[in-house]
Amino acid sequence: MESQHTGNTVSCPRSAQDVDLFAPGAPEHWYDAYAILHDEAPVLRLPGEGLTPDRDAFILTRHADISRVVKDWTRFPPTLDLLIAQIQQSGKLPTAMPDLDAMVQSMVTLRPTQELWRAHRKELTDPWVGPGASRHQAMIERHVDDLLAECLAKAQAGETVDFVADFARPLPQRTMASVLGFPLEDIPRLEIWGNAQVMSYVHGCGHNNRLTPEQTAEKFRLLDGMSDYVREKVREKRARPADDMISFLTQVHYEALDRTLTDDEINGVVYAMVIGGLETTQYAICEQARLVCAHDELFDRLKGDRALIRPFMEEGMRLRSPTQGLSTRVTSQDEEFVGVAVPAGSTLHLRYGAANVDPQEFDNPRTLDLERKAVTRHLAFSAGPRVCPGAGLSRLEQTIAWNRLCDRLDAIEAVPGHTVRHQPGIMLGALDLPLNLTPSQGA
């Protein structure tokens, strides 16, 4: 079935013909749309919206289909692989191409192949944000405690806490600054640069998140100074290494290429850490708080049995996936999904948010079930060889946050009458979340 685009703010869809996941206002109706797509059009065609106007894009919403795609790199190559191949064929140095961001520039030299992508993760990022993220536990606990102290001071003064601005957003900001080795006082600048990095995912048009020329110019204007800032920090860390990721990157011998990293390559790795280390965790914690507010006695259950925090987090990410969908894969040959023919060269928009509530994969998919089997089989972090490299760090932040919230609070309640609205784009990001917090006695 084909998608119908109106360009206006959408209302709640009633049939597949009404579904437009990318129109203004669509985030408020995504989960209504997913139920319709699962029933009527689990493979939704977007005519002429492929990589070129003569090709189409297809939205996949079934868990089995998306899982198959993300686990098969060769059959469904990432769109970034195609871009890297074009850059290599051009014969130009990536650093001489001003329309490329620092991350893509570094990918051309550090991880242009599947083998180097895996080596990049194993050698450069896993020790800091993947399986090695446990090294940051004490640091994250300090940040959580500091933020909670500020929230409790507000609550005890009779003020409403905005859970987004006061806790969910600053926690990953402070964590990532500390991981990389940036001073906390530089977070306001890092926030501007981080917002600029994800501008296309918030304000871009359609499934490809395309910015207008004016928006692109604004993005690079806002990013002006970030590369100089990172390079200055790299110079400082080369001279005086500390226990942080940038210092590590200045010293490490990258075995896969049998050399050390250049300043430009370190800049690109840092760019990727900033773009991937903030949004997912912020939105996950915020939506989990909304689930606590919506389910009577849930917070008491978590307080009484901390073993439930892990399944609660995983179910929260399944039910309210931070990254709802990305157009990151292309078909290398003719394919078929749920009886729909998908020609070679088509773009695949992988709708993770829909896959995670697919009734063919999950019993009672809209229900928060802390006893659910194989609770981590959701696709909130994708899956396969390109699973989110920072999943370990994000899970650690969430775990510490909810344990500390359970330690310090007796109740979390939504402010009556407040309507939660979400930002545009492909992330499920609440703009604000005013809460009434009841401190525990002695907190």
FENCOR-V336647 format. One record per pair of residues at least 4 apart in sequence whose ideal C-beta (glycine too) atoms are under 8 Angstrom apart, sorted by the first residue. I is the first residue (numbers start at 1). J is the second residue. Records with the same first field share a line. If there is no record, write none. Layout:
I=J + J
This chain:
1=16 + 17 + 40 + 41 + 43 + 44 + 45
2=44 + 45 + 46 + 47
3=19 + 20 + 44 + 45 + 46 + 59
4=17 + 18 + 19 + 20
5=20 + 22 + 23
6=10 + 20 + 23
7=23
8=23 + 24
9=23 + 24 + 25
10=18 + 20 + 23 + 24 + 25 + 26 + 29
11=25 + 29
12=29 + 32
13=18 + 19 + 20 + 29 + 32 + 33 + 36
14=18 + 36
15=19 + 36 + 40
16=36 + 37 + 40 + 41 + 44
18=36
19=33 + 36 + 37 + 41 + 44
20=26
21=26 + 30 + 33 + 59 + 207 + 324 + 325 + 351
22=26 + 205 + 206 + 207 + 426
24=424
25=29
26=30 + 33
27=324 + 422 + 423 + 424 + 425 + 428
28=421 + 422
29=33
30=34 + 324 + 353 + 428
31=35 + 353 + 357 + 366
32=36
33=37
34=38 + 61 + 351 + 353 + 354 + 357
35=39
36=40 + 41
37=41 + 42 + 44 + 59 + 61 + 351 + 354
38=42 + 61 + 62 + 354 + 358 + 359 + 360
42=60 + 61 + 62 + 65 + 337 + 338
43=58 + 59 + 60 + 61 + 62 + 65 + 337 + 338 + 340 + 342
44=58 + 59 + 61
45=56 + 57 + 58 + 340
46=56 + 57 + 58 + 59 + 206 + 207 + 349
47=56
48=53 + 54 + 55 + 56
49=56 + 57 + 206 + 207 + 208 + 347
50=54 + 55 + 56 + 57 + 345 + 346 + 347
51=55 + 79 + 82 + 330 + 345 + 347
55=343 + 345 + 346 + 347
56=343 + 346 + 347
57=207 + 208 + 327 + 346 + 347 + 348 + 349
58=337 + 340 + 342 + 346 + 347 + 348 + 349
59=207 + 325 + 349 + 351
60=65 + 66 + 69 + 337 + 348 + 349 + 350 + 351 + 355
61=65 + 66 + 351 + 354 + 355 + 358
62=66 + 337 + 338 + 354 + 355 + 358 + 360 + 361
63=67 + 355 + 356 + 358 + 360 + 361 + 362 + 379
64=68 + 358 + 360 + 361
65=69 + 337 + 338 + 355
66=70 + 350 + 351 + 352 + 355 + 379
67=71 + 355 + 379 + 383 + 384
68=72
69=76 + 329 + 348 + 350
70=76 + 329 + 350 + 379 + 382 + 383 + 384 + 386 + 387
71=383 + 384 + 385
72=76 + 384
73=77 + 78 + 114 + 384 + 385 + 386
74=114 + 332
75=331 + 332 + 333 + 335
76=329 + 330 + 331 + 332 + 348
77=81 + 82 + 329 + 330 + 332
78=82 + 328 + 329 + 330 + 386
79=83 + 327 + 328 + 329 + 330 + 347
80=84 + 104 + 107 + 328
81=85 + 112
82=86 + 330
83=87 + 104
84=88 + 104 + 107 + 108 + 112
85=89
86=90
87=92 + 94 + 97 + 100 + 104 + 108
88=108 + 112
92=96 + 97
93=97
94=100 + 104 + 105 + 108 + 109
95=105 + 264
97=105
98=220
100=104 + 105
101=105 + 197 + 223 + 271
102=106 + 226 + 227 + 264 + 267 + 268 + 270 + 271
103=107 + 268 + 269 + 271 + 272 + 275
104=108 + 268
105=264 + 268
106=110 + 264 + 265 + 266 + 267 + 268 + 269 + 271 + 272
107=111 + 112 + 268
108=112
109=262 + 265
110=116 + 120 + 124 + 254 + 257 + 261 + 265 + 268 + 269
111=116 + 117 + 119 + 120
112=116
113=117
114=118 + 385
115=119 + 256
116=120 + 256 + 257
117=121 + 385 + 386
118=122 + 385
119=123 + 254 + 255 + 256
120=124 + 125 + 256
121=125 + 126 + 130 + 389
122=126
123=127 + 252 + 254 + 255 + 256
124=249 + 252 + 254 + 269
125=129 + 130 + 269 + 273 + 389 + 390
126=130 + 131 + 132 + 389 + 392
127=132 + 135 + 248
128=132 + 133 + 135 + 179 + 245 + 248 + 393
129=133 + 179 + 245 + 273 + 277 + 389 + 390 + 392 + 393
130=389 + 390 + 391 + 392 + 393
131=392
132=392
133=390 + 392 + 393 + 395 + 396
134=392 + 396
136=140 + 175 + 178 + 179 + 393 + 396
137=141 + 396 + 400
138=142
139=143 + 175 + 178
140=144 + 171 + 175 + 396 + 397 + 400
141=145 + 400 + 404
142=146
143=147 + 171 + 174 + 175 + 178
144=148 + 171 + 400 + 401 + 404
145=149 + 404
146=150
147=151 + 166 + 167 + 170 + 171 + 174
148=152 + 167 + 404 + 405 + 408
149=153
150=154 + 166
151=155 + 161 + 166 + 167 + 437
152=156 + 408 + 437 + 439 + 443
153=157
154=159 + 160 + 161 + 166
155=159 + 161 + 436 + 437 + 438 + 439
156=439
160=415 + 434 + 435 + 436
161=166 + 167 + 434 + 435 + 436 + 437
162=166 + 432 + 433 + 434 + 435
163=167 + 168 + 286 + 289 + 433 + 434 + 435
164=168 + 169 + 282 + 286 + 430 + 431 + 432 + 433
165=169 + 170 + 432
166=170
167=171 + 285 + 401
168=281 + 282 + 283 + 285 + 286 + 289 + 433
169=173 + 278 + 282
170=174 + 187
171=175 + 281 + 282 + 285 + 397 + 401
172=176 + 277 + 278 + 281 + 282 + 394 + 397
173=177 + 187 + 190 + 191 + 194 + 278
174=178 + 184 + 187
175=179 + 277 + 281 + 393 + 397
176=180 + 190 + 273 + 274 + 277 + 278
177=182 + 183 + 184 + 186 + 187 + 190
178=182 + 184 + 244
179=244 + 245 + 273 + 277 + 393
180=244 + 245 + 246 + 270 + 273 + 274
181=233 + 237 + 242 + 244 + 245 + 246 + 247
182=186 + 187 + 190 + 233
186=190 + 229
187=191
188=192
189=193 + 225 + 229
190=194 + 274
191=195
192=196 + 222
193=197 + 222 + 223 + 225 + 226 + 274
194=198 + 274 + 275 + 278
195=199 + 222
196=219 + 222 + 223
197=223 + 271 + 274 + 275
198=202 + 275 + 279 + 425 + 427
199=203 + 204 + 211 + 215 + 218 + 219 + 222
200=204 + 209 + 210 + 211 + 215 + 219
201=209 + 279 + 425 + 426 + 427
202=423 + 424 + 425 + 427
203=211 + 215 + 424 + 425
204=208 + 209 + 210 + 211 + 215 + 425
205=209 + 210 + 211 + 212
206=210
207=325 + 327 + 347 + 349
208=327 + 347
209=327 + 425 + 426
211=215 + 216 + 219
212=216
213=217
214=218
215=219
216=220
217=221
218=222
219=223
220=224
223=227
225=229
226=230 + 271
227=231 + 267
228=232
229=233
230=234 + 246 + 266 + 267 + 270 + 271
231=235 + 263 + 267
232=236
233=237 + 246
234=238 + 246 + 249 + 250 + 263 + 266 + 267
235=239 + 263
236=240
237=241 + 242 + 244 + 246 + 247 + 250
238=250
241=247 + 250 + 251
242=247
243=247
244=248
245=249 + 270 + 273
246=250 + 266 + 270
247=251
248=252
249=261 + 266 + 269 + 270
250=260 + 261 + 266
251=260
252=260 + 261
253=258 + 259 + 260
254=258 + 259 + 260 + 261
261=265 + 266 + 269
262=266
263=267
264=268
265=269
266=270
267=271
268=272
269=273
270=274
271=275
272=276
273=277 + 390
274=278
276=280 + 388 + 389 + 390
277=281 + 390 + 393 + 394
278=282
279=283 + 322 + 323 + 427 + 429
280=284 + 322 + 323 + 380 + 381 + 388 + 390 + 394
281=285 + 322 + 393 + 394 + 397 + 398
282=286 + 322 + 429
283=287 + 320 + 322 + 427 + 428 + 429 + 430
284=288 + 313 + 316 + 317 + 320 + 322 + 380 + 394 + 398
285=289 + 397 + 398 + 401
286=290 + 429 + 430 + 433
287=291 + 316 + 319 + 320 + 322 + 428 + 430
288=292 + 312 + 313 + 316 + 320 + 398 + 402
289=293 + 412 + 433 + 435
290=294 + 320 + 414 + 420 + 430 + 433
291=295 + 298 + 312 + 316 + 319 + 320 + 368
292=298 + 299 + 302 + 412
293=412 + 413 + 414 + 435
294=414
295=368
297=301
298=302 + 312 + 368
299=303 + 406 + 409 + 411 + 412
300=304
301=305 + 308 + 370
302=306 + 308 + 309 + 312 + 402 + 406
303=406
306=403 + 406
308=312 + 370
309=313 + 399 + 402 + 403 + 406
310=314 + 375 + 399
311=315 + 370 + 371 + 372 + 375
312=316 + 368 + 370 + 402
313=317 + 395 + 398 + 399 + 402
314=318 + 375 + 376 + 378
315=319 + 368 + 369 + 370 + 372 + 375
316=320 + 368
317=321 + 322 + 356 + 378 + 380 + 381
318=356 + 357 + 362 + 375 + 378 + 380
319=356 + 357 + 366 + 368
320=428
321=352 + 353 + 356 + 378 + 379 + 380 + 428
322=380 + 427 + 428 + 429
323=352 + 353 + 380 + 426 + 427 + 428
324=351 + 352 + 353 + 426 + 427 + 428
325=349 + 350 + 351 + 352 + 353 + 354 + 426
326=349 + 350 + 352 + 426
327=347 + 348 + 349 + 350
328=348 + 350
329=347 + 348 + 350
330=345 + 346 + 347 + 348
331=335 + 342 + 343 + 344 + 345 + 346 + 348
332=344
333=344
334=341 + 342 + 343 + 344
335=341 + 342 + 344 + 346
336=340 + 341 + 342
337=342
342=346 + 348
350=355 + 379 + 382
351=355
352=356 + 379 + 380 + 382
353=357 + 428
354=358
355=361 + 378 + 379
356=362 + 365 + 378 + 379 + 380
357=362 + 365 + 366
358=362 + 365
359=365
361=365 + 377
362=372
364=369
379=383
381=387 + 388 + 391 + 394
382=386 + 387 + 388
383=387
387=391
388=394
390=394
391=395
392=396
393=397
394=398
395=399
396=400
397=401
398=402
399=403
400=404
401=405
402=406
403=407
404=408
405=409 + 412
407=440 + 443
408=439 + 440 + 443
409=437 + 438 + 439 + 440 + 443
410=438 + 439 + 440 + 441
411=436 + 437 + 438
412=435 + 436 + 437 + 438
413=435 + 436 + 437 + 438
414=418 + 433 + 434 + 435 + 436
415=434 + 435 + 436
418=434
420=430 + 431 + 432 + 433
421=430 + 431
422=428 + 429 + 430 + 431
423=427 + 429 + 430 + 431
425=429
439=443
